[in-house]
């Protein structure tokens, strides 16, 4: 038995100052977008404009870079049997909404990956306290249902990853029950102390809990989630068996890994320890030995500098929380400062494209609420999400503007399928969110310029575009911060993306010191989305016919004060194909 006396690491405070107390989930709490800085417009001097040389490394890109993932809380997505609780059969019923498997149609979202939040048996509604790592939550169905879901998804080109909760189990897990009563086989599966060390966790929470047996056990999130002891090799062996079962026997395509900062503590250091990184290096070798194509994405809810330390030889990718905050900040404030700065940092620090790009998830205030329910802001946020690099993740309901703020249950309300709900024929386990009558799939399907159709059109465009899926991003400075422009570049395709983040029609100028196209290039419209309409392909060319100016480049392929369109519609996104001369 280990006795632990742990103190809070002093340098956590600035890192975690935006994190609130968390109660039930194995994740940190909501980070709210901050107010934007004051608007300042100026023409950038050419010596401040970055060179764009066209450097490109295709070796880093993998299958997951070609996918757009859809995050599903099974309990709230679709109920197939009328008991008010979503289930696996309900997801099967709605697969054609996500992707009908026919590349010639455009009525589906175009999703090619699904992240299922916890599906293991659990005593809680959310599932992050597991009692059986080998079973399916009985509220959701059976293992046969899950295997059918995998089969039906694969038939549509969709790969499924599942939440794997490694840091802790439920306090009702048989391992913990045996450990608590002193069973020598299981005693050291968890971390016990004869006395209460009396310290707090990273965000001020209680981490040592009275076991009712004269001892105290460690659980970084709460007493119902005791942390597993990864200094015990028997625990590591059991976890390896679990990983092998789901990858090899069941056939999932990978894992979203919950709360990976916290697996191994070192004395008074509770997260991001050297031992933790060593453990994940061994984990990486183990799961890649089972399936080299398996995909992992980690939850490392902290600053970018810490997140990137896990990428590559520990987990394949991780969610980029700081970028999510920056995108929402820029949309809220109608300015490009936050997203430009954070995207530049991400470009510099990550292997190209190896991070999860998202707006919000199940632990955060929904993006629709952060953006005050404003549909036009949500549309431009969708543009930033889906035209930038990284692996896009869309939280269910985000595409129809479902709102929600704390408590956690209100972030995970039932999906809005119809003006009356459409989630269940019974009484839903939670009430629907506000604005159900207008913020639902059925209503928005019939509105050409709706938020749903913005998501559909952009995901489908991304599916068709190597540059959007795998291209590098090169920012193009603008004379106004309300315009956010960039190239997405691969050797086979390059695109110019121009977003007006502002609320009014915008005059502007774009500046580029150097490009790979010193002989010149032309621009051809491939996409235009305004507040009311969406145009793709030939429709975009017709819509912008006679409105486009072609760049006149200097001897290095750059330009100064270039306006591809005379003015930009409010909250509009325009995408042009680069045609080298």
C-alpha positions as CSV (number, residue, x, y, z in Angstrom):
1,X,0.0,0.0,0.0
2,X,1.3,3.4,-0.9
3,X,1.1,6.5,1.4
4,X,1.0,9.7,-0.5
5,X,1.5,13.3,0.8
6,X,1.0,15.6,-2.1
7,X,1.1,19.4,-2.5
8,X,-0.2,21.6,-5.3
9,X,2.5,22.5,-7.7
10,X,2.9,26.3,-7.5
11,X,3.2,26.9,-11.2
12,X,-0.2,25.4,-12.0
13,X,-2.1,28.6,-10.9
14,X,-1.5,30.6,-14.1
15,X,-2.1,27.6,-16.3
16,X,-5.4,26.6,-14.7
17,X,-6.8,30.0,-13.6
18,X,-9.6,29.7,-16.2
19,X,-10.8,26.3,-15.0
20,X,-13.8,26.0,-12.7
21,X,-14.6,23.2,-10.2
22,X,-15.7,20.0,-11.9
23,X,-18.1,17.6,-10.3
24,X,-19.0,14.6,-12.3
25,X,-17.0,14.3,-15.5
26,X,-13.5,13.2,-16.2
27,X,-12.6,16.5,-17.7
28,X,-11.9,20.0,-16.7
29,X,-14.6,22.7,-16.6
30,X,-15.7,25.4,-19.0
31,X,-13.4,28.0,-20.4
32,X,-15.4,31.0,-21.4
33,X,-14.3,33.2,-24.3
34,X,-12.9,36.5,-23.2
35,X,-14.0,39.9,-24.4
36,X,-12.2,40.9,-27.6
37,X,-9.6,43.7,-27.7
38,X,-10.4,47.1,-29.1
39,X,-10.7,47.2,-32.9
40,X,-7.6,48.7,-34.6
41,X,-7.3,48.9,-38.4
42,X,-4.1,49.8,-40.3
43,X,-2.3,48.9,-43.4
44,X,0.5,46.5,-42.5
45,X,4.0,47.5,-43.7
46,X,5.3,45.0,-46.2
47,X,8.3,44.2,-44.0
48,X,5.7,42.8,-41.4
49,X,4.1,40.6,-44.0
50,X,5.2,37.0,-43.8
51,X,6.8,35.2,-46.7
52,X,4.8,32.3,-48.2
53,X,7.3,29.9,-49.8
54,X,5.0,26.9,-50.3
55,X,6.9,24.5,-48.1
56,X,5.0,21.3,-47.6
57,X,5.6,17.9,-45.9
58,X,3.0,15.3,-46.9
59,X,4.6,12.6,-44.6
60,X,2.8,13.8,-41.4
61,X,-0.7,13.4,-42.8
62,X,-2.7,10.3,-42.0
63,X,-6.2,8.9,-42.7
64,X,-7.7,10.8,-39.8
65,X,-6.7,14.1,-41.4
66,X,-9.2,13.3,-44.2
67,X,-12.1,12.9,-41.8
68,X,-14.6,15.2,-40.1
69,X,-15.7,13.8,-36.8
70,X,-19.1,14.1,-35.1
71,X,-19.2,13.8,-31.3
72,X,-22.3,11.9,-30.0
73,X,-23.6,11.6,-26.5
74,X,-25.6,8.5,-27.1
75,X,-28.2,9.2,-24.3
76,X,-29.2,12.4,-26.2
77,X,-28.9,11.6,-29.9
78,X,-31.8,9.5,-30.9
79,X,-34.1,7.1,-29.0
80,X,-35.2,4.0,-31.0
81,X,-37.5,2.4,-28.4
82,X,-39.4,5.2,-26.8
83,X,-38.0,5.0,-23.3
84,X,-36.7,8.6,-23.5
85,X,-33.0,7.6,-23.6
86,X,-30.9,7.6,-26.7
87,X,-29.4,4.3,-27.8
88,X,-27.2,2.6,-30.3
89,X,-30.1,1.5,-32.6
90,X,-31.1,5.2,-32.6
91,X,-27.7,6.1,-34.0
92,X,-28.0,3.5,-36.7
93,X,-31.4,5.0,-37.6
94,X,-29.7,8.4,-38.1
95,X,-26.6,7.3,-39.9
96,X,-27.9,8.5,-43.3
97,X,-28.3,12.0,-41.8
98,X,-24.5,11.9,-41.0
99,X,-23.5,10.2,-44.2
100,X,-25.6,8.2,-46.6
101,X,-22.6,6.5,-48.2
102,X,-23.3,8.0,-51.6
103,X,-20.7,10.7,-52.7
104,X,-23.1,11.9,-55.4
105,X,-25.7,13.2,-52.9
106,X,-25.5,16.3,-50.8
107,X,-28.4,15.8,-48.4
108,X,-26.3,14.3,-45.6
109,X,-23.7,16.1,-43.5
110,X,-20.7,14.3,-45.0
111,X,-19.4,13.1,-41.7
112,X,-16.7,10.4,-41.9
113,X,-15.9,9.8,-38.3
114,X,-17.9,9.5,-35.0
115,X,-16.6,9.9,-31.5
116,X,-18.9,8.1,-29.1
117,X,-18.9,9.4,-25.6
118,X,-18.7,6.6,-23.0
119,X,-20.6,3.5,-23.9
120,X,-19.4,1.2,-21.1
121,X,-21.6,0.2,-18.2
122,X,-21.8,2.9,-15.6
123,X,-24.0,4.0,-12.7
124,X,-24.1,7.6,-13.9
125,X,-25.9,9.3,-16.8
126,X,-22.7,10.5,-18.4
127,X,-20.7,7.2,-18.2
128,X,-17.3,8.5,-17.2
129,X,-17.3,6.3,-14.1
130,X,-17.0,2.8,-15.5
131,X,-18.1,-0.3,-13.7
132,X,-17.4,-2.8,-16.5
133,X,-14.9,-2.0,-19.3
134,X,-16.0,-5.0,-21.4
135,X,-19.7,-4.3,-21.6
136,X,-22.1,-1.9,-23.3
137,X,-24.2,0.5,-21.1
138,X,-27.5,-1.4,-20.7
139,X,-29.5,1.8,-21.4
140,X,-27.8,2.0,-24.8
141,X,-28.2,-1.6,-26.0
142,X,-26.1,-4.7,-26.4
143,X,-22.7,-5.6,-27.8
144,X,-24.6,-7.0,-30.9
145,X,-26.1,-3.5,-31.4
146,X,-22.6,-1.9,-31.2
147,X,-21.2,-4.4,-33.7
148,X,-24.0,-3.6,-36.0
149,X,-23.4,0.1,-35.6
150,X,-19.7,-0.5,-36.5
151,X,-20.8,-2.5,-39.6
152,X,-23.4,0.1,-40.8
153,X,-21.0,3.0,-40.2
154,X,-18.2,1.3,-42.1
155,X,-20.5,0.7,-45.0
156,X,-20.9,4.5,-45.2
157,X,-17.2,5.2,-44.9
158,X,-17.5,6.3,-41.3
159,X,-14.9,5.2,-38.7
160,X,-15.9,5.1,-35.0
161,X,-13.7,6.0,-32.0
162,X,-14.9,5.5,-28.5
163,X,-14.3,7.3,-25.2
164,X,-11.7,5.3,-23.2
165,X,-11.6,6.4,-19.5
166,X,-8.2,5.3,-18.2
167,X,-7.5,7.6,-15.3
168,X,-10.1,6.2,-13.0
169,X,-13.0,3.8,-12.6
170,X,-16.3,4.0,-10.7
171,X,-16.2,3.6,-7.0
172,X,-18.7,0.8,-7.7
173,X,-16.3,-1.1,-9.9
174,X,-15.6,-4.6,-8.5
175,X,-11.9,-3.7,-8.4
176,X,-12.5,-0.8,-6.1
177,X,-14.9,-2.7,-3.9
178,X,-12.3,-5.4,-3.4
179,X,-9.6,-2.9,-2.9
180,X,-11.6,-1.1,-0.2
181,X,-12.2,-4.2,1.8
182,X,-8.4,-5.0,1.8
183,X,-8.3,-7.8,-0.7
184,X,-4.6,-8.3,-1.3
185,X,-5.1,-8.9,-5.0
186,X,-6.7,-5.6,-5.6
187,X,-5.5,-3.4,-2.7
188,X,-3.0,-1.6,-4.8
189,X,-5.2,-1.1,-7.8
190,X,-5.9,2.3,-6.2
191,X,-4.0,4.8,-4.2
192,X,-4.6,4.6,-0.4
193,X,-3.3,6.6,2.6
194,X,-3.6,5.8,6.3
195,X,-4.3,9.5,6.9
196,X,-5.9,12.4,5.0
197,X,-2.9,14.3,3.4
198,X,-5.2,17.3,3.5
199,X,-4.2,18.8,0.1
200,X,-6.3,20.2,-2.7
201,X,-6.2,19.3,-6.4
202,X,-5.2,21.4,-9.4
203,X,-8.3,23.6,-9.3
204,X,-8.9,23.7,-5.5
205,X,-11.0,20.5,-5.3
206,X,-10.8,17.7,-2.7
207,X,-8.7,14.8,-4.0
208,X,-8.5,12.6,-0.9
209,X,-11.7,10.9,0.1
210,X,-12.7,8.9,3.2
211,X,-13.0,5.3,2.2
212,X,-15.1,4.4,5.2
213,X,-12.6,1.7,6.1
214,X,-10.2,3.8,8.2
215,X,-8.3,4.9,5.1
216,X,-8.4,7.6,2.4
217,X,-8.2,7.1,-1.3
218,X,-7.1,9.4,-4.1
219,X,-9.5,10.6,-6.8
220,X,-8.6,13.8,-8.7
221,X,-12.1,14.5,-9.9
222,X,-14.4,13.3,-7.1
223,X,-15.1,10.5,-4.7
224,X,-17.1,8.5,-7.2
225,X,-14.1,8.2,-9.5
226,X,-11.1,6.8,-7.7
227,X,-7.9,7.0,-9.7
228,X,-6.3,3.8,-10.8
229,X,-2.7,3.2,-9.6
230,X,-0.5,2.8,-12.7
231,X,2.5,2.1,-10.6
232,X,1.0,-1.3,-10.1
233,X,1.9,-3.5,-13.1
234,X,-1.3,-5.6,-12.6
235,X,-3.3,-2.5,-13.4
236,X,-1.3,-1.9,-16.5
237,X,-1.8,-5.5,-17.6
238,X,-5.6,-5.2,-17.1
239,X,-5.8,-2.0,-19.0
240,X,-3.8,-3.5,-21.9
241,X,-6.3,-6.3,-22.0
242,X,-9.1,-3.8,-22.3
243,X,-7.4,-1.9,-25.1
244,X,-6.7,-5.1,-27.0
245,X,-10.3,-6.2,-26.6
246,X,-11.8,-3.1,-28.2
247,X,-9.3,-2.7,-31.0
248,X,-8.8,-6.4,-31.9
249,X,-11.9,-8.3,-30.8
250,X,-14.6,-5.7,-31.3
251,X,-12.9,-3.6,-34.0
252,X,-13.2,0.0,-33.0
253,X,-11.0,2.4,-35.0
254,X,-9.5,4.1,-32.0
255,X,-10.1,6.1,-28.8
256,X,-10.7,9.5,-27.5
257,X,-8.7,9.4,-24.3
258,X,-10.1,11.1,-21.3
259,X,-8.1,13.3,-18.9
260,X,-4.7,12.0,-19.9
261,X,-2.8,14.6,-17.9
262,X,-3.6,12.8,-14.6
263,X,-2.7,9.1,-15.0
264,X,0.6,9.0,-13.0
265,X,1.4,11.4,-10.2
266,X,4.8,12.0,-8.7
267,X,4.8,13.0,-5.1
268,X,3.2,16.4,-5.0
269,X,2.9,16.7,-8.8
270,X,-0.5,15.6,-9.9
271,X,-0.5,16.2,-13.6
272,X,1.8,16.2,-16.7
273,X,4.5,14.4,-14.9
274,X,7.5,12.8,-16.5
275,X,6.2,9.3,-15.5
276,X,2.9,10.2,-17.2
277,X,4.7,10.9,-20.5
278,X,6.7,7.7,-20.1
279,X,3.5,5.7,-19.6
280,X,1.9,7.1,-22.7
281,X,5.0,6.3,-24.8
282,X,4.6,2.7,-23.8
283,X,0.9,2.9,-24.4
284,X,1.5,4.2,-28.0
285,X,3.8,1.4,-28.8
286,X,1.3,-1.1,-27.4
287,X,-1.8,0.0,-29.3
288,X,0.1,0.6,-32.5
289,X,1.3,-3.0,-32.2
290,X,-2.3,-4.1,-32.2
291,X,-3.4,-1.9,-35.0
292,X,-1.0,0.6,-36.7
293,X,-3.9,2.5,-38.2
294,X,-5.7,3.0,-34.9
295,X,-6.4,6.6,-34.1
296,X,-6.0,8.3,-30.7
297,X,-6.9,11.8,-29.6
298,X,-6.3,12.9,-26.1
299,X,-8.0,15.4,-23.8
300,X,-5.2,17.6,-22.4
301,X,-7.2,20.6,-21.2
302,X,-4.4,23.1,-20.6
303,X,-2.2,25.5,-22.6
304,X,-0.8,24.6,-26.0
305,X,2.7,24.4,-24.8
306,X,1.8,21.4,-22.6
307,X,-0.5,19.8,-25.0
308,X,2.1,19.4,-27.8
309,X,4.3,17.3,-25.5
310,X,1.9,14.4,-25.8
311,X,1.7,14.5,-29.6
312,X,3.4,11.9,-31.9
313,X,4.9,9.2,-29.7
314,X,2.3,9.2,-27.0
315,X,-1.1,10.0,-28.7
316,X,-1.6,10.7,-32.3
317,X,-3.4,14.0,-31.7
318,X,-5.0,16.1,-29.0
319,X,-7.8,18.7,-28.8
320,X,-6.6,22.3,-29.2
321,X,-8.6,24.1,-26.5
322,X,-6.8,27.4,-26.8
323,X,-7.6,27.5,-30.5
324,X,-11.3,26.8,-29.8
325,X,-11.4,29.8,-27.4
326,X,-9.6,32.0,-30.0
327,X,-12.0,31.1,-32.8
328,X,-15.0,32.0,-30.6
329,X,-13.4,35.2,-29.4
330,X,-12.7,36.3,-32.9
331,X,-16.3,35.6,-34.0
332,X,-17.8,37.3,-30.9
333,X,-15.7,40.4,-31.4
334,X,-15.7,40.5,-35.2
335,X,-11.9,40.7,-35.4
336,X,-9.1,38.4,-36.4
337,X,-6.5,39.1,-33.7
338,X,-7.1,36.1,-31.4
339,X,-7.5,33.4,-34.1
340,X,-4.5,34.8,-36.1
341,X,-2.2,34.7,-33.0
342,X,-3.3,31.3,-31.8
343,X,-3.3,29.7,-35.2
344,X,0.2,30.9,-35.8
345,X,1.3,29.4,-32.5
346,X,-0.4,26.1,-33.4
347,X,1.2,26.1,-36.8
348,X,4.6,26.5,-35.2
349,X,4.3,24.1,-32.4
350,X,2.3,21.1,-33.7
351,X,3.2,18.6,-36.4
352,X,1.3,19.8,-39.4
353,X,-2.5,19.3,-38.8
354,X,-2.1,16.9,-35.9
355,X,-4.7,18.3,-33.5
356,X,-8.4,18.3,-33.0
357,X,-10.1,21.5,-34.2
358,X,-13.4,22.2,-32.5
359,X,-15.6,25.0,-31.1
360,X,-17.0,23.4,-27.9
361,X,-17.6,20.0,-26.3
362,X,-19.7,18.3,-23.7
363,X,-17.9,20.0,-20.8
364,X,-18.2,23.6,-22.1
365,X,-20.9,26.1,-22.7
366,X,-22.2,25.3,-26.1
367,X,-20.9,27.5,-28.9
368,X,-24.4,28.7,-29.8
369,X,-24.7,30.1,-26.3
370,X,-21.2,31.6,-26.3
371,X,-22.2,33.4,-29.5
372,X,-25.4,34.7,-27.8
373,X,-27.6,32.5,-30.0
374,X,-26.7,34.7,-33.1
375,X,-27.1,32.4,-36.1
376,X,-24.9,34.6,-38.3
377,X,-22.1,34.4,-35.8
378,X,-22.5,30.6,-35.7
379,X,-22.3,30.4,-39.5
380,X,-19.0,32.3,-39.6
381,X,-17.7,30.1,-36.7
382,X,-18.6,27.1,-38.8
383,X,-16.5,28.6,-41.6
384,X,-13.5,29.0,-39.3
385,X,-13.9,25.5,-38.0
386,X,-14.1,23.8,-41.3
387,X,-11.8,25.8,-43.6
388,X,-8.8,25.7,-41.2
389,X,-6.2,22.9,-40.6
390,X,-6.4,20.1,-38.1
391,X,-9.1,17.5,-37.6
392,X,-12.6,19.0,-37.3
393,X,-14.8,17.8,-34.5
394,X,-18.5,18.8,-34.4
395,X,-20.5,18.4,-31.2
396,X,-24.0,17.0,-31.9
397,X,-26.6,19.7,-32.3
398,X,-24.0,22.4,-33.0
399,X,-25.0,22.3,-36.7
400,X,-28.6,23.4,-35.8
401,X,-27.7,25.9,-33.1
402,X,-28.6,24.0,-30.0
403,X,-27.8,26.1,-26.9
404,X,-26.7,25.1,-23.4
405,X,-24.8,26.3,-20.4
406,X,-24.0,24.7,-17.0
407,X,-25.1,22.5,-15.2
408,X,-23.5,19.7,-17.3
409,X,-26.9,18.0,-18.0
410,X,-27.9,21.2,-19.9
411,X,-24.9,20.9,-22.2
412,X,-26.1,17.4,-23.2
413,X,-29.8,17.9,-23.9
414,X,-31.6,15.8,-26.5
415,X,-30.9,16.4,-30.2
416,X,-33.3,18.8,-32.1
417,X,-34.7,16.8,-35.0
418,X,-38.1,18.4,-35.6
419,X,-40.0,21.5,-34.3
420,X,-41.5,19.2,-31.7
421,X,-38.3,17.5,-30.8
422,X,-38.2,14.2,-32.7
423,X,-35.7,12.6,-30.3
424,X,-38.1,10.2,-28.7
425,X,-41.8,9.1,-28.8
426,X,-41.7,9.0,-25.0
427,X,-40.7,11.5,-22.3
428,X,-37.1,12.6,-22.9
429,X,-34.6,12.1,-20.1
430,X,-33.9,15.8,-20.2
431,X,-36.0,18.7,-21.6
432,X,-35.0,20.1,-25.0
433,X,-33.0,23.3,-25.2
434,X,-34.6,26.6,-26.0
435,X,-35.7,27.7,-29.5
436,X,-36.6,24.1,-30.5
437,X,-39.3,25.3,-33.0
438,X,-36.7,26.9,-35.2
439,X,-33.4,25.4,-34.3
440,X,-33.9,21.9,-35.6
441,X,-32.9,19.7,-38.5
442,X,-36.3,19.5,-40.2
443,X,-36.8,23.3,-40.3
444,X,-33.2,24.2,-41.3
445,X,-33.1,21.6,-44.1
446,X,-35.6,23.7,-46.0
447,X,-33.7,27.0,-45.6
448,X,-31.0,27.3,-48.3
449,X,-28.8,29.6,-46.2
450,X,-29.4,27.9,-42.8
451,X,-26.7,27.1,-40.3
452,X,-27.3,23.4,-41.0
453,X,-26.7,23.9,-44.7
454,X,-23.6,26.0,-44.0
455,X,-22.2,23.0,-42.1
456,X,-23.3,20.5,-44.8
457,X,-21.8,22.5,-47.6
458,X,-18.5,23.2,-45.9
459,X,-18.0,19.6,-44.8
460,X,-18.8,18.3,-48.3
461,X,-16.4,20.9,-49.8
462,X,-13.7,19.8,-47.3
463,X,-14.3,16.2,-48.4
464,X,-13.7,17.2,-52.0
465,X,-10.7,19.4,-51.3
466,X,-7.1,18.1,-50.5
467,X,-6.1,21.7,-49.6
468,X,-8.8,22.0,-46.9
469,X,-8.1,18.6,-45.4
470,X,-4.3,18.5,-45.6
471,X,-3.1,22.0,-46.7
472,X,-0.8,24.2,-44.8
473,X,-2.3,27.6,-43.7
474,X,-0.6,30.8,-44.6
475,X,-2.2,34.0,-43.2
476,X,-2.7,37.0,-45.5
477,X,-2.6,40.3,-43.6
478,X,-5.5,42.6,-44.2
479,X,-5.9,46.3,-43.8
480,X,-8.8,45.6,-41.4
481,X,-8.9,43.2,-38.5
482,X,-12.5,42.3,-39.5
483,X,-11.2,40.4,-42.5
484,X,-9.5,37.0,-41.9
485,X,-7.8,35.6,-45.0
486,X,-5.4,32.8,-45.7
487,X,-4.1,30.4,-48.2
488,X,-4.6,26.6,-47.8
489,X,-1.8,25.0,-49.8
490,X,-0.8,21.6,-51.1
491,X,1.2,20.9,-54.2
492,X,-1.9,19.6,-56.0
493,X,-4.4,22.2,-54.9
494,X,-4.3,25.7,-53.3
495,X,-7.2,27.8,-52.1
496,X,-7.6,31.4,-51.0
497,X,-10.2,31.7,-48.1
498,X,-11.5,35.2,-47.2
499,X,-13.9,35.6,-44.2
500,X,-15.6,38.8,-43.2
501,X,-16.0,38.6,-39.4
502,X,-17.8,41.9,-39.2
503,X,-21.4,42.9,-39.1
504,X,-21.2,45.2,-42.1
505,X,-20.1,45.1,-45.7
506,X,-16.4,45.5,-45.5
507,X,-13.8,47.4,-47.6
508,X,-10.3,46.0,-47.2
509,X,-7.0,45.3,-48.8
510,X,-4.8,42.1,-48.7
511,X,-1.1,42.0,-48.5
512,X,1.4,39.3,-49.5
513,X,5.2,39.7,-49.7
514,X,6.0,36.5,-51.5
515,X,4.2,33.3,-52.8
516,X,5.1,30.2,-54.8
517,X,3.5,31.7,-57.9
518,X,6.1,34.3,-59.0
519,X,4.8,33.9,-62.6
520,X,1.4,35.0,-61.4
521,X,-1.9,33.2,-60.7
522,X,-5.6,33.5,-61.3
523,X,-8.5,33.0,-58.8
524,X,-11.6,31.0,-59.6
525,X,-14.6,30.9,-57.2
526,X,-15.5,27.6,-55.7
527,X,-17.6,28.7,-52.7
528,X,-19.5,31.7,-51.4
529,X,-21.7,31.8,-48.3
530,X,-23.5,35.0,-47.2
531,X,-26.0,35.4,-44.4
532,X,-28.8,34.3,-46.7
533,X,-27.3,32.1,-49.4
534,X,-24.7,29.4,-50.2
535,X,-23.2,28.9,-53.6
536,X,-20.8,26.1,-54.7
537,X,-19.0,25.3,-57.9
538,X,-20.7,26.6,-61.0
539,X,-23.3,28.4,-58.8
540,X,-20.5,30.3,-57.1
541,X,-18.9,31.3,-60.4
542,X,-22.2,32.6,-61.6
543,X,-22.9,34.5,-58.4
544,X,-19.5,36.2,-58.5
545,X,-19.3,36.6,-62.2
546,X,-18.0,40.1,-63.1
547,X,-17.2,40.9,-59.5
548,X,-13.7,39.3,-59.1
549,X,-10.4,41.1,-59.6
550,X,-7.4,39.1,-60.5
551,X,-4.1,39.7,-58.6
552,X,-1.2,41.5,-60.2
553,X,1.9,40.0,-58.5
554,X,5.4,41.4,-58.0
555,X,8.4,39.4,-59.1
556,X,8.2,37.3,-56.0
557,X,4.5,36.4,-56.5
558,X,3.3,38.8,-53.8
559,X,0.7,41.6,-53.9
560,X,-0.2,44.8,-52.1
561,X,-3.7,46.2,-51.2
562,X,-5.3,43.5,-53.3
563,X,-9.1,43.2,-53.3
564,X,-10.4,40.0,-54.8
565,X,-13.9,41.4,-54.4
566,X,-14.7,45.1,-54.2
567,X,-16.4,44.6,-50.8
568,X,-17.2,41.6,-48.7
569,X,-20.7,40.9,-47.4
570,X,-21.2,40.8,-43.7
571,X,-20.2,37.5,-42.0
572,X,-19.5,36.0,-45.4
573,X,-17.0,33.4,-46.5
574,X,-15.5,33.2,-50.0
575,X,-13.2,30.5,-51.3
576,X,-11.2,30.7,-54.5
577,X,-9.1,28.1,-56.3
578,X,-5.6,29.3,-57.1
579,X,-4.7,28.6,-60.8
580,X,-0.9,29.2,-61.4
581,X,0.1,30.8,-64.7
